[in-house]
Amino acid sequence: MPQLRSHVDHELAIARRIDQAAAKGPLGPAEICEVLQSLDFMVCRQDCEFLAFYVHWRRFNPIA
C-alpha cells in the first residue's frame, strides 16, 4: 500500500532536493526537471506552487 505523506513532508523533500541541486550550481530549467523526476511522489498543484516559490527564494538566497 502506498505511504501517505503530508503536504509538509512534500515541501521538505522538495526543499532538500532543490538545495542539493543549488549546491552544484545555478538552478535552471534542466535542474528543476531533474528535481521533479527524482521525487518519489506525485506532485500536486500546491507542491508545484511551493517548488516555484522555493526556487525563486533560493536564487536570491544562494548556498554559500
C-alpha positions in Angstrom: 0.0 0.0 0.0 1.4 3.5 -0.9 2.6 5.6 2.0 0.6 8.7 2.6 2.6 11.9 3.2 1.6 15.2 4.5 2.0 18.4 2.5 4.8 19.4 4.9 6.7 16.2 4.0 6.4 17.1 0.4 7.7 20.6 1.0 10.7 19.3 2.9 11.5 16.8 0.2 11.3 19.4 -2.5 13.4 21.9 -0.5 16.1 19.3 0.2 16.3 18.3 -3.5 16.4 22.0 -4.6 19.2 22.7 -2.1 21.2 19.7 -3.3 20.8 20.9 -6.9 21.7 24.5 -5.9 24.8 23.4 -4.2 26.1 22.0 -7.5 25.5 25.2 -9.5 22.8 27.6 -10.8 19.2 26.4 -10.9 18.0 26.3 -14.4 15.1 24.5 -16.1 17.1 21.3 -16.5 18.0 21.1 -12.8 14.4 21.8 -11.8 13.2 19.0 -14.2 15.7 16.7 -12.6 14.4 17.6 -9.1 10.8 16.8 -10.2 11.9 13.5 -11.7 13.8 12.5 -8.6 10.8 12.9 -6.2 9.1 9.6 -5.1 5.6 11.1 -5.1 3.2 12.7 -7.5 3.3 16.4 -7.2 0.0 18.3 -6.8 -0.7 22.0 -7.5 0.4 23.0 -4.0 3.7 21.2 -4.5 4.3 23.0 -7.8 3.5 26.3 -6.2 5.9 25.6 -3.4 8.6 24.5 -5.8 8.3 27.7 -7.8 8.4 29.8 -4.6 11.4 27.9 -3.2 13.4 28.1 -6.5 12.8 31.8 -6.6 13.8 32.2 -2.9 16.9 30.0 -3.4 18.1 32.1 -6.4 18.1 35.2 -4.2 19.5 33.3 -1.2 22.3 31.1 -2.6 24.0 28.5 -0.6 27.4 29.8 0.4 
